[in-house]
Amino acid sequence: MAERGQGPDFIEALARGLHVLRIFSADKPVMSLTEVAAGAELARPTARRILLTLEELGYVRSGHAGYTLTPRVLELGMAYIGALNLWDMARPHLEELVAFTGESSSMAQLDGSDIVYVARVAVPKLISLRVDIGTRFPAMVTSQGRALLSAMDRGSVHERLSEPTRSGLAAKVFTTEQIDEILDETAQRGWALADQDLAPGVRSIAVPVHDGRGVARAAMNITVHAAETSVGTLEETYLPKLLSAAAQTSADWSAWQNRPIEPAPRGTSIDPQSRP
């Protein structure tokens, strides 16, 4: 069901339209009107109007088998990534990291109780979970989530983790004591390990990536198959390279945030509504 806002300016129709976009997935890339209505918990006429509107805007396409998303949907997520310049900053360092390790590497940010992948360089490996830009996982079972949560005060962490996951996966339950112990250890050593907590065979190590103010805004990881790569190899061989890649990305991020802003040319009018 679409999220319901409490404020007087909440636009329920917009919320329903965005919710319809979110119910499409790798498991259900094509859906009939009936399936969309059921998945979004909407009446068929309402679902039909939303789909027709999204089709006219170019976000969905109808065919004999049903409705599918179009590549234009990527614009919604890439606008966020582009605004922070994350992909351009992270890509060369992720590519260099992958060239050294032969393993997939990604960058993610926190969103509620989940992490969301915002950059990724993958290699073909038989790992049980599919990961793309925009993929969500419960934060506490991932190395990236632990790296980011460990930089927050524990009160904020517990409040954040009380929110339900939107990843579609069943979130592993941790006690308050377990959360504090894992995050305290992570904060003390400066990097995080998740050893088959997310899924059997999935092992990863992550470090924070800081913005120009020194705030941990993202985390970079290396993911391996547990049967192929030991924890020792992750810590002794891969971790130094990961720390270097994250530090270089942090430096690039800081430089981008502190870049000089070109003044508007003389005679250029500035819309008052565009001022921060």
C-alpha positions in Angstrom: 0.0 0.0 0.0 1.2 3.5 -0.8 2.6 5.5 2.1 0.0 7.8 3.7 1.2 11.2 4.7 -0.2 13.2 7.7 0.3 16.8 6.4 -2.4 18.8 4.7 -0.3 19.2 1.6 0.3 15.5 1.1 -0.7 14.5 -2.5 -2.1 10.9 -2.3 -2.3 10.5 -6.1 1.5 11.2 -6.4 2.2 8.7 -3.7 0.1 6.1 -5.4 1.9 6.7 -8.7 5.3 6.3 -7.1 4.2 3.2 -5.3 3.1 1.6 -8.6 6.6 2.2 -10.0 8.1 0.5 -7.0 6.1 -2.7 -7.2 7.9 -3.7 -10.4 11.0 -5.8 -9.7 13.4 -8.3 -11.2 11.0 -11.1 -10.1 8.0 -9.3 -11.7 9.3 -7.2 -14.6 6.0 -7.6 -16.5 2.6 -7.3 -14.9 -1.0 -7.2 -16.0 -3.4 -4.5 -14.8 -4.9 -7.0 -12.4 -1.4 -7.8 -10.9 -0.5 -4.1 -10.6 -3.8 -3.3 -8.9 -3.3 -6.2 -6.5 0.3 -5.4 -5.8 -0.4 -1.8 -5.1 -3.6 -2.5 -3.3 -5.6 -0.2 -5.6 -8.9 -0.5 -7.3 -8.5 -1.6 -11.0 -9.8 1.8 -12.4 -7.4 3.7 -10.2 -4.4 1.5 -11.2 -5.4 1.8 -14.9 -5.5 5.6 -14.7 -2.1 5.7 -13.0 -0.6 3.3 -15.6 -2.0 5.3 -18.5 -0.5 8.5 -17.0 2.9 6.8 -16.4 2.8 5.5 -20.0 2.1 8.9 -21.4 5.0 10.3 -19.4 7.3 7.6 -20.7 7.9 5.6 -17.5 6.0 2.5 -18.4 5.2 0.6 -21.6 2.2 -1.6 -22.4 2.4 -4.7 -24.5 0.6 -8.0 -25.1 2.0 -9.5 -21.9 1.3 -6.5 -19.7 3.1 -3.4 -18.4 6.8 -2.9 -18.0 9.0 -0.1 -16.8 11.1 1.8 -19.4 14.7 3.0 -19.0 13.3 6.5 -18.3 12.7 5.4 -14.7 16.5 5.5 -14.3 16.3 9.3 -14.5 14.6 9.4 -11.1 17.4 7.7 -9.3 20.2 9.0 -11.4 19.1 12.6 -10.7 20.0 12.0 -7.0 23.3 10.3 -7.8 24.2 13.0 -10.3 23.4 15.8 -7.9 26.0 14.5 -5.5 28.4 13.4 -8.3 28.8 10.1 -6.5 29.2 7.8 -9.6 31.8 10.0 -11.3 33.8 10.3 -8.1 33.6 6.6 -7.1 33.9 4.9 -10.5 37.7 5.1 -11.2 38.5 4.0 -7.6 36.0 1.1 -7.7 37.4 0.0 -11.1 40.9 0.1 -9.8 39.9 -1.9 -6.7 38.1 -4.5 -8.8 41.1 -4.8 -11.1 43.2 -5.7 -8.1 40.8 -8.0 -6.3 38.9 -9.6 -9.1 35.8 -9.1 -6.9 32.8 -6.9 -7.1 32.9 -3.6 -5.3 30.1 -1.1 -4.5 29.2 2.1 -2.7 25.9 2.5 -0.7 24.1 5.0 1.5 21.7 4.7 4.4 18.0 5.2 3.8 15.9 4.5 6.8 16.8 1.1 8.2 18.2 0.0 4.8 21.2 0.6 2.6 20.7 1.6 -1.0 23.4 1.0 -3.6 24.5 4.1 -5.5 27.6 2.9 -7.4 28.8 -0.5 -8.4 31.4 -2.3 -10.5 30.6 -6.0 -10.7 32.4 -9.1 -11.9 30.6 -12.3 -12.9 30.4 -14.4 -9.8 28.0 -17.1 -8.6 26.7 -15.2 -5.6 23.1 -15.8 -4.4 22.0 -12.2 -4.4 21.5 -9.9 -7.4 22.8 -6.4 -6.8 22.2 -3.3 -9.0 22.2 0.4 -8.4 19.1 1.1 -6.4 19.1 -2.3 -4.7 18.1 -2.2 -1.0 19.2 -4.5 1.9 18.6 -4.3 5.6 21.5 -2.2 7.0 22.5 -4.3 10.0 23.2 -7.5 8.0 25.5 -5.7 5.6 29.1 -4.5 6.0 28.2 -1.1 4.4 25.3 -0.6 6.8 27.4 -1.4 9.8 30.2 0.9 8.7 27.7 3.8 8.4 25.7 3.0 11.5 28.8 2.8 13.6 29.5 6.5 12.9 26.1 7.5 14.5 25.1 7.9 18.1 23.4 4.8 19.4 20.1 6.5 20.1 19.8 7.5 16.5 20.8 4.1 15.4 18.1 2.3 17.4 15.5 4.8 16.2 16.5 4.2 12.6 16.6 0.4 12.9 13.1 0.5 14.4 11.8 1.5 11.0 10.6 -1.4 8.8 12.8 -2.4 5.9 11.7 -1.6 2.4 14.1 -4.2 0.9 11.5 -6.9 0.5 13.7 -9.2 2.6 13.0 -10.5 6.1 15.3 -8.5 8.3 17.4 -10.5 10.8 16.5 -9.5 14.4 19.3 -8.2 16.6 19.0 -7.3 20.3 20.0 -3.9 21.4 23.1 -5.4 23.1 24.1 -7.2 19.9 23.7 -4.0 17.8 25.8 -2.0 20.2 28.5 -4.6 20.4 28.8 -5.0 16.6 28.8 -1.2 16.0 31.2 -0.4 18.9 33.7 -3.0 17.5 33.3 -1.6 14.0 33.8 2.0 15.2 36.9 1.1 17.1 38.7 -0.6 14.2 37.4 1.7 11.5 35.9 -1.0 9.1 33.1 -3.5 9.1 32.7 -7.1 8.3 29.6 -9.1 7.5 30.2 -12.8 7.3 27.2 -14.5 5.7 24.8 -12.4 7.7 23.0 -11.2 4.6 22.8 -14.6 2.8 24.7 -17.9 2.9 28.0 -17.6 1.0 28.1 -13.8 0.9 31.0 -12.3 2.8 32.0 -8.6 2.6 34.1 -5.9 4.2 33.4 -2.2 4.1 34.8 1.2 5.1 33.1 4.6 5.4 33.4 7.3 2.7 33.4 10.9 4.1 32.2 14.1 2.5 34.0 17.5 2.7 32.8 18.0 6.3 34.2 14.7 7.5 30.7 13.1 7.8 30.4 9.4 6.8 27.9 9.8 4.0 28.5 6.5 2.1 30.4 3.2 2.5 32.5 1.3 0.0 32.8 -2.5 0.1 34.3 -5.6 -1.5 32.0 -8.6 -1.7 33.3 -12.2 -2.1 32.1 -15.8 -2.0 32.8 -17.3 1.4 33.9 -20.6 -0.2 36.5 -18.8 -2.3 37.9 -16.0 -0.1 38.7 -16.2 3.6 38.2 -13.5 6.2 42.0 -13.4 6.5 42.4 -12.5 2.8 39.7 -9.8 3.1 41.4 -8.2 6.1 45.1 -8.7 5.2 45.1 -8.3 1.4 42.0 -6.5 0.3 41.3 -4.1 3.2 44.4 -1.9 2.7 43.4 -1.4 -1.0 39.8 -0.7 0.1 40.9 1.9 2.6 43.0 3.6 0.0 40.1 3.7 -2.5 37.7 5.1 0.1 40.2 7.7 1.1 40.7 8.8 -2.5 36.9 9.0 -3.1 36.5 11.0 0.1 39.2 13.4 -1.1 37.5 13.8 -4.5 34.2 14.4 -2.8 35.6 17.1 -0.6 37.3 18.8 -3.6 34.0 18.7 -5.5 32.0 20.1 -2.6 34.6 22.9 -2.2 34.8 23.7 -5.9 34.5 27.5 -6.7 31.0 28.4 -8.0 31.1 30.4 -11.2 29.2 33.7 -10.8 26.3 34.3 -13.0 27.1 36.4 -16.1 26.1 40.1 -16.0 22.6 40.6 -17.1 21.5 37.1 -16.2 18.3 37.1 -14.2 18.0 34.7 -11.2 14.7 33.3 -10.4 14.0 34.0 -6.6 12.4 30.6 -6.3 15.7 28.9 -7.2 17.5 30.5 -4.2 18.3 28.0 -1.4 
